[in-house]
Amino acid sequence: MSVGQGVKRYRELLRMNQRQLAERSGLSQATVSRIEGGQVKNPKFEALGKLATALRVTVDDLVRGPFGPRVGPVSVDHLPDVPVDDAVEILSRYMRLSPRGRDQIRLLLHVLDEHERRERLSKTGGENNAG
């Protein structure tokens, strides 16, 4: 995902138009449009910071996407038990959180993943069967 695609994705998740993002970020609407459209491939860090603040994400989120290379590409196809509308709502609400709130959600998910991993191990014979 390019920076421009990231800006557009987050803007749309927050249900903002380019004019609203421009107003919140202090950038011109033309600049927002050029970044989203890919005419500006490497925006200045100052512009990225303003966009990230306006979108309530980190610059890292803009550059790498919400899940970055940490977990690879994210597709609703990988969430067969989650209705698409639920997945979109969860991501939308996540994006509205402050960076600290997003960190807390990531920590909570890590704790839940570990809890479920331990439950699976206990059902299959315990830690001794873990790779």
ABEGO torsion letter per residue (X at the ends): XBAAAAAAAAAAAAGBBAAAAAAAAGBBAAAAAAAAAGABABBBAAAAAAAAAAAGBBAAAAAAEAAEAAAEBBBAAABAABBAAAAAAAAAAAAABBAAAAAAAAAAAAAAAAAAAAAAAAAAGEAAABX
